[in-house]
Amino acid sequence: MLKLGSKGCIPCQEQEEVLSELLPMYQNSASIMLIDIKEHPEFAATFGVRVIPDTCIIAGIEDGKYMYMRPDGSKSSERASARFLGAADKETLSQTLEKAIEFRSIEE
């Protein structure tokens, strides 16, 4: 899971609180990365960030492209169709992350 945001952003702080609740649940099965785009603007450019927080779940890599998990359980190489803009709730993120973990276990 990748969250792009900024330390000074209140919705980003709210999203980090949710992610800190998810971290112990998934510490053995997923990585949760938080990137401050003010400190690392190259990530904002790479991922096309226009609104923060901008969170996505990367399910894997196919043909050199990231594959993103959508909330409905489908995957896409188009991040725009699979990202969460603003603070997303714990249940939605958890359910989508579970689908990504299941997808990865099938692929292995």
C-alpha positions as CSV (number, residue, x, y, z in Angstrom):
1,M,0.0,0.0,0.0
2,L,1.3,3.4,-0.9
3,K,0.1,6.7,0.6
4,L,1.4,9.9,-1.0
5,G,0.8,13.0,1.1
6,S,2.3,15.6,3.3
7,K,3.0,16.0,7.0
8,G,1.2,19.3,7.1
9,C,-2.0,18.0,5.5
10,I,-4.8,17.2,8.0
11,P,-6.5,14.6,5.8
12,C,-3.1,13.0,5.3
13,Q,-2.6,12.8,9.0
14,E,-6.1,11.2,9.3
15,Q,-5.1,8.7,6.6
16,E,-1.9,7.9,8.5
17,E,-3.9,7.1,11.6
18,V,-6.0,4.6,9.7
19,L,-2.8,3.1,8.2
20,S,-1.2,2.8,11.6
21,E,-4.2,0.7,12.7
22,L,-3.8,-1.5,9.6
23,L,0.0,-2.0,10.0
24,P,-0.1,-4.5,12.8
25,M,-2.8,-6.5,11.0
26,Y,-0.7,-6.8,7.8
27,Q,2.9,-6.6,9.0
28,N,3.6,-10.1,7.8
29,S,1.8,-10.0,4.5
30,A,2.0,-6.5,3.1
31,S,4.1,-3.3,3.1
32,I,2.7,0.1,3.9
33,M,4.7,3.0,2.6
34,L,4.1,6.6,3.4
35,I,5.8,9.2,1.1
36,D,5.8,12.9,1.8
37,I,5.6,14.5,-1.6
38,K,7.0,17.8,-0.3
39,E,10.2,16.0,0.7
40,H,10.1,13.8,-2.4
41,P,8.4,15.6,-5.2
42,E,9.7,13.1,-7.8
43,F,7.1,10.6,-6.5
44,A,4.3,13.1,-7.0
45,A,5.4,13.4,-10.6
46,T,5.9,9.7,-11.1
47,F,2.5,8.8,-9.8
48,G,0.6,11.8,-11.1
49,V,-0.5,13.1,-7.7
50,R,-2.8,16.1,-7.8
51,V,-4.8,15.6,-4.6
52,I,-3.5,14.4,-1.3
53,P,-3.7,12.0,0.4
54,D,-3.5,9.8,-2.6
55,T,-3.4,6.1,-1.7
56,C,-3.2,3.0,-3.8
57,I,-2.6,-0.7,-3.4
58,I,0.0,-2.2,-5.7
59,A,-0.8,-5.9,-6.3
60,G,2.2,-6.7,-8.3
61,I,4.1,-6.0,-11.5
62,E,3.2,-7.3,-15.0
63,D,5.2,-6.5,-18.1
64,G,7.2,-3.9,-16.2
65,K,4.0,-2.0,-15.1
66,Y,2.6,-1.8,-11.6
67,M,-0.7,-3.5,-11.2
68,Y,-3.1,-1.8,-8.9
69,M,-6.0,-3.4,-6.9
70,R,-9.4,-1.8,-7.2
71,P,-11.9,-2.0,-4.4
72,D,-14.0,-4.4,-6.4
73,G,-11.2,-6.9,-6.6
74,S,-10.2,-6.3,-10.2
75,K,-6.7,-5.2,-11.0
76,S,-5.6,-2.5,-13.4
77,S,-2.4,-1.0,-14.7
78,E,-4.2,2.4,-14.6
79,R,-3.6,3.8,-11.2
80,A,-6.2,6.5,-11.8
81,S,-9.0,3.9,-11.7
82,A,-7.7,2.2,-8.5
83,R,-6.6,5.0,-6.2
84,F,-8.2,6.4,-3.1
85,L,-8.3,10.2,-3.0
86,G,-8.7,11.9,0.3
87,A,-8.9,9.9,3.6
88,A,-10.2,6.4,2.9
89,D,-11.8,4.4,5.7
90,K,-10.1,1.5,7.3
91,E,-12.7,-1.1,6.2
92,T,-12.4,-0.2,2.5
93,L,-8.6,-0.2,2.6
94,S,-8.5,-3.4,4.5
95,Q,-10.9,-5.2,2.1
96,T,-8.9,-4.0,-0.9
97,L,-5.6,-5.0,0.6
98,E,-7.0,-8.5,1.4
99,K,-7.9,-8.9,-2.3
100,A,-4.4,-7.8,-3.3
101,I,-2.9,-10.3,-0.9
102,E,-5.1,-13.0,-2.2
103,F,-4.2,-12.1,-5.8
104,R,-0.5,-12.3,-5.0
105,S,-0.8,-15.7,-3.3
106,I,-2.6,-17.0,-6.4
107,E,0.2,-15.6,-8.6
108,E,3.0,-17.3,-6.6
